[in-house]
Amino acid sequence: MKQIDFFDTTLRDGEQTPGVNFNTQEKVRIAKQLEEWGIDAIEAGFPISSPGDFEAVKAIADSLESTTTVGLARCREKDIDAVRDALVNAKSPSIHVFLATSPIHREYKLKMTKEEVLENIAHHVRYAKQYFESVQFSPEDATRTELDFLAEAVNTAIEAGATIINIPDTTGYTNPKEMAEIFQYLQKECPKFDEVMFSCHCHNDLGMATANALAAIENGATRVEGTINGIGERAGNTALEEVATALRIREDHYQCTSHINLEQTKRLSDLVSHLSGMPVPRNKPIIGDNAFAHESGIHQDGVLKNASTYEIITPQMVGVQTNALPLGKLSGRHAFSKRLEDLGFDLSEEDIKSAFAKFKVLADKKKQVSNEDIRYLVLGHEDEQAADYKLVSLQLMTGTNGIPSTVIQIKENKEDAEVVTGQGMGKGPIEAIFNTVDDIMQANSHLTDYRLEALTGGIDAQAEVHVAVANEDGTQYNGSGIDYDVVTASAMAYVQACGKLKADQDTKEA
């Protein structure tokens, strides 16, 4: 069985998704959950890009226990120095250096000859090797690079000290047959192919990212790069949960194994979806709501007789629970704690106590509380614990012939913080809430996105609201709120987003 390494770039390439912007606390939360999932390496960010990214990479490196922390760098000494400094405390540090090699990039972006590209690769890989035992090199836009020059670039990087070679399909241009041919060619033309690790990084512009990644694995790759839920630039990246599950289900074909704990997949997917504000499509393989739903009567009959007639993946394999025993307002803390354990949550006693109190409030409003209700209740609780500011109370007056008005209380999320009260009006209830929060927080923000999603079915469904606000420089901050009451969820989301913006402003002013 061939061991396949999984390299996650949700926090770097995934954050390049338009509208996605994780703060440092959120990145650490995702990184810790990725480590629980069994990921081998996490590309924590691009340290030279901004002071905030540098600090986030450093915080992730400081928090990981066993997973390799990777920093991205262009072929520039200053970039490499920034990665070195950010990963100074990492238990397992690695650097990812890249330079474009395709004709179109050489001519229009780099304005370099082939010789200049090769010299650049050799110099900067050697420079990085001074500080890192593990050095990864990527020839950007590899799949549109002439095969002979691609092999030359790869051999140059290996001779300079690269221990990992990543072959990126940067524009999602190639197909599985071509990906296989690229790796077959490199196996023949790279004398040290078996002495280093070869990886692939695929984009999904033509919907072939997962297929291309599997083709690379079949033809010599021992590492796959991607993101959770497939988020990323343009149409996104290889969805790692799809590759991991495919290797498990078709182990007979691929003859591969990995360190991935598939039972943590659903929880990780939910966390990334929640913090990114990117909902998972219902028909998404592995973790979509419809992945284990059967509408056809013929299918239902087959599943009832034997689930394997139409299900090649069991829900439990990827952390989707099918326990239908409902929890309600009469359920005790023991039953609630057991359900948390069944859903894969490992909370402290204090967090369980706090989450149980929220569960009892929800159970008073809903007849039955589903697993999804509990999952999102905990996610919302974790958000509240990590937020810079929190909503204390909300009063709203509205009607068909009146002007909506609100009274809101907000406090900074720290001990002995003062509760601040404000009131305001608007054309509608949501505008009234947002105007009041703006007046209280004085964060100089403007709303760029507002989205509402029902998390569970039925008239008593919990709602999740995602908002995005931007400061005067255009930097975007996301917030999310989960509550049975849509209005309260909206207020929570807006307070969270504005709180991130204000905390950032206060840091810069200090």
N, C-alpha and C positions, 0 to 999 in steps of 0.2 A: 504494500500500500504506500503510495506516494504522499508525503506530508505537504499540504498546501497552506502557506501563510496567508493571513487576511490582513490587509492594510487599509485602514479607514481614513478617508479624507473628508468626512462630513463637516468637520470644523474648519476646513480650509476651502476646498473646492465646493463643498456643499453650501458654505456661507456665501459663495459668489452667486447663488440663486437670487435673482432680482426680488427685493423685498425682504430677504432674510438677513437678520443681523443679531447674532448672539452676543450677550455680554459675557464677562469673564466668569461669573457665577454659573451661568447657564452652560458655558463650555465645559467647566469642571464637572457639572452634573452629568452631562452627556458622556464625557471621557470616562468617568467612574462607572457608568452603566455599560459602556463599551468594554471596559475591562472585565466586568461581570459576564458579559456575553462571550468572552474568550478571545477578543481581538488581539492579534500579535503586535501590531504597530498602529499608532495614531499620528496622523499628520496634524499637528496641533495648530499650525498657522504659518504665516509669512512674516517673521519678526521685524524685518527691515521696513515693512509697509507702513507701520504707524506705532507710536508709543503704546497704544491700547492693545494692538496685536502682540507686541513684544511681551507685555505684562501677562496677557492671556496664555501665551505659550509657556512662559515661566511658571505660571500658576498650575497649569496642567502637568508640566514636568515634575513639579514639586508634589503633586497629589497622587501620581500613579505608583503602584507598588511593584508591578512586574512587567507591564506592557511597555514596549519601546516607544519613546516620544521622538517624533520626527519634526524638524523645522525645515521649511522650504527656502531655497536661495537661488537667485540667478547666478550666472557665472560672473560674479563680481566679488571682490575681496570684502567689501563692506557688508554685503549680504551674508557672507559666510561668517564674518566676525559677529554679526547680530545673532545668528543661530547659536554660535558657540556660547555667547554670553547668556542667552535665554535658557539654554539647556545645562547651565553650569551645575545644577543640583539634580539633574535627571538620573535615575537609577540605571536606565538603559537608553543613552542618547544616540541619535542618528541624524544625519543631514541628507537632504534631497536637493541635489544641484541639477539645474536644467539649462539647456540651450537648444534653440530651434535648429533643425537640420534640413528641412525641405527646401526645394528651389524657391518657392514663393516667399517663404520667410527669409531666406538668405538674401534675396534680391530686394524685397520691399520693406522688411522690418529691420533686419540686422545690417543690411548693406555690407555683407562680408563675403569673401571668396571661400571656397571649400577649405583652402589651406588655413585661412584665418580662423575658421570655425574649429578646425582640429587643434590648432595652437591654443585657442581659448579653452577648449575642453581639457586638454592636457594640463595647462597651467592651473586652472581652478580646481580640478579634481585633486591634483597634488597639494594645492594650498589647503583644501578641506581635510585631506588625509593627515595633515599635521595635528589636527584637533580631534578627529573622529576615527574610531576604528571601523565603524559602519558608515560607508559612503555610498549613497545611491545616485546614479546619474540617469537622467531622462533626455533622450533626443526628441525634443518637442516636435509634434507633427510627424512622427516617425512613419506613419502609414502612407504619407505622401512624399516620402524621401526615396531617392533612388536606392535600390537594394544594396548596390556595391558601396555607395557612400555611407549608408546606414551601418553596414558592417564595419567600415573603416572607423566611423565615429565611435561605435561600441568598443571595438578593439583598443582604440586610443584611450578611452575612459578606463578600461580594465587595466591596461598597462600602467596608467597613472595612479592606480590604487582603488578604483571603484570595486565594491564588493557586491553591489546589487545593480542590475541594469533593468530599467523600466521602459517598456515599449508602449508609448501612449498613442491612442487613436484620438488625437486632440479634437478633431472636428467631427467625429462620428462617421467618417467617410467609408471605412472599409467594411468587408463582409467576412463571415466565418471562413470561407475558402481562402481568401487572401490573407487573413490573419494566420491561418495554419501555414501557408506558404512562406510568410515572413519568418516565422519561428523555425521552420525547417531550413530555410536559407541560412539563418544565423547559426544554427547548430552546425552546419557544414563549414561556414566561413569564419567562425570564432573559435580559435584553438582552445580557449579557456572557458568555453560555454559551461562545462560541467563543474568548473571551479568556483563560479559565482552564482548568485541567485538571479533568475530572470523573472520579471514581473510584467503585468499588462495593466493598462489604465484606459478604459474605454468610455467614450461618450455615446449618448443614445439618440443622436440626431435622426438616424434612420431606423430606430427601434431595434437595433441589433447588439446593444451593449452586452447583455448577458450572454448571448450566443457567441459573440466574439471573445469574451473572457473565457468561456468554456473551451472554445477552439484553441486558444493560447495554452490552456492547461493540458489539453490533449497532445500538444506539440512541444512540450518542454518547459513551459512556465511553471514555477513552483510558488508563485505569489500572485494574488489578485488584488487590485486596488479598486475602491468604489466608495459608495456612500450608503447610509441607511435611508430606505424609502426611495433611493435613486435620485435624490435631490442634487442640484448642481447647475453649472452654466447651461444656458439654453434649454435643451430637452433633458438635461441631467446626465448622471453617470450610471455605471453598472450598479444595480441594486445588490448589495452584498448579501442580503437575506435570501435573494433568489439563487445566487451561486451556491451559498452554503447548503441550502435545502436540496438543490439539484444534485450536489455531490453526495448527499446522504441518501436520497431516494434512488439515485442511479449509481450507487456504489459499485454495482455489478459491472457497469460500463466504464466509469472513470477510474476505478481502482484507486481512489484518493480518500484521505482522511484530513481532518482539521481539528483545531482546538475549540471551535465554536460550540457553545452551549445553546442549542436551538430552542430550548424551553424558555429562554429569556428573550426571544425574538420579538414577541408581541409587545412586551413591556418597553423594550428599547424603541421599537417603532412608534409607539404611542408618545413616548417622551420627546422624540425628535419632531414628530408631527406637531405636538402641542407647543413646543418652544420655538419652532420655526414658523408657525402659522401656516404651514403647508398641509392641508388635509390629504389623507390617503384616499385615493379613488376607491369606490366600493368594489370594483372589479380588479383591484391590484392583486397580482399573484401573492400567495403566502400570507399576507397580513391584511388584505382588504376585507370589508364586512361580508362580502359575498363569497369569499374564498371557500367557505364550507356551508354555503346555503344551496338548497336544492328546490327548485320551483316545479319542474316537470313531474307529473304524476308517475311516469315510468321510472324516473330517477329516484323519487321518494320511495317507491316500492322496493327498488333494488337496495337502497341504503338501509331501509328498515330490516331487510332480510340479511344483508351483509354489507357493511359500510364500504368495504374494499371494491364493491362493484362500480362505484363512481368516485370514490375518494382514494387518491394515491398518497395523500398526506393526512395523517391524523391530526385533528385540531390540537391535541395535547402536545404533539411533537414540537410545535412552534409557540407554545404558551397560550393557546386559545382554550379557555375552560368551557366545558359543556355542562357543568353542574347546574341544574335548573332549580335547585332548592332556593326559594326566595328568602331574602332577609326583609324584615319590616320593623315597625316601631316597637314591637314587643321583643325583638331579638336582643340578646345580651352581649356584653363585651367579649365574652369567650367565643361566641359564634362569629362575631365580627373579626376578632383577631385571627381565628382559624381561616376565615375567607381571605383575609389579607395574605396569610401564608400561602394559601392555595393559588392566589393570583401572582405570587412571586415577590411580594413586597417584604422587606426586612426593615421594619421601623423600630425605633427605640420605644420604650415604655411611655415616655412623655409624648412622643408623636402619636402613638396609638391612642392615648387618652384624648389628645386634642382632636384627632381624626374621628374618633368615636362620637365625640360631642357634635361634630358637624354631621355625622351620619344620622344621629337621632333627630336633628333639626330637619334633615332631608326626608327621613322616614315619616315624620309628621305630615309632610306635604304629599308624599307618594305612597300608594298602597303597598307596592313592592319595590324594593331597591335591587336592581340587577347588578351583575358583575361589572358591566360597563359603567354603571353609575358609581360604583365603588372605586373603580380604576381612575375615573376622572375626578372623583372627590379627593383622592390621595394626591393626584397631580396638582389639583388646585391648592391643596393644603401645602404641598412642597413649594409651590409658587409663592404663597403668602409668607412662608417662613424665610424665603430668599429675597423678597422684595425690599426695595429701599424705603418705600412708603406703603401704608395700608389704609384701606377704607374702614373707618370706624362705624359710621352710620349714614343712612341715606333716607331722606323723606322727600316724597314727590307729590305734588298736587297737579292734576291735569284734568282736562275735560274737553268735550267737543266745542264748547263756546268760550273757553277760558284760555289764558296764556299759561303754559306749563311753568311751574316754579319749583325750585328744590332748596333744601337745606342739607348740607353735607358736612361731615366731620372726617378729617384726615389726620394721621399722625405719622411721624417718622418711625421706622420699624426698629426702634432701640429703646432700651429701658429709660424710664423717666422722661421720654419725649412728650412735648406738649401737644394736646389735641387742638387742632385749629378748625374753626367753624366758618363756613361761608354760605352765601345764598345767591341764587341767580335765576335767570329766566331764559327762555329760548322759544323758537318757533314750534319746536316739538320737545318731548320729554328727554330724548337723548341729547339734543343740542343744549337744553337747559342744564343737564348734568355736566356736560363737557365745559360749558361756559363757567359753571361754578368751580369746577376743578381748576381750570385755567386761572381763575381769580385767586384761589387759595394758594396755588403752587408757584405762580409767577414764573413759569418755566420757559416762556417765549417759544411756544411750540405751535405747529399747525398740523391738523389732521390730514394724513395722506391716504389712509385706508381704513375701512370699517367692514368687518364681515361677521355674520352670525351663522352658527351651525348647530342643529339639534344633534346631541351626542347619542341619544337613545330614542327609541320609537315611542309613539303614543302622545296623548295630549299633555301628559305630565313629564315630558322629557326634560332632562337637564340641557341647558344651552351653554355653548362656548362662544365667546365673542373674542375676535382678534382685532386689534387696532394697531395702526402704525402712525407715529408722529415724527416730524422732522424739525430740527432746529434751523437757525438762520443760515447755517453753512450747508444745509441739505442732508446732514447726517441723520439717518433714520433709526428710530427706536421702536421695538415691538412690545406689545403687552397683550396678555390674554386673561380672561376671567371666566370662571365656570360657576354657574349657579342655576338653581331651579327657576329663579326670576331673571328674565332677560335684561331688565333694567339694571338690576344689581350687577349682573355679569358685565354689562357695558361699563358701569362705573368702575368696577374692579380692574378691568382691562385698561381703561384710560388712565387711572391712577398709577398702575404699574408702568405703563409706557412713559408717562410724564415724569414719574419718579426716576426712571433710568436717565432720562434727559437731564433732569435737574441735578442728579448726583454727578453726572459727567461734567456739567457746567461748574458745580461747586468745586470739583477736583481741579479743573483747569484754572479757576480763579485763585485757588489756594496755592 
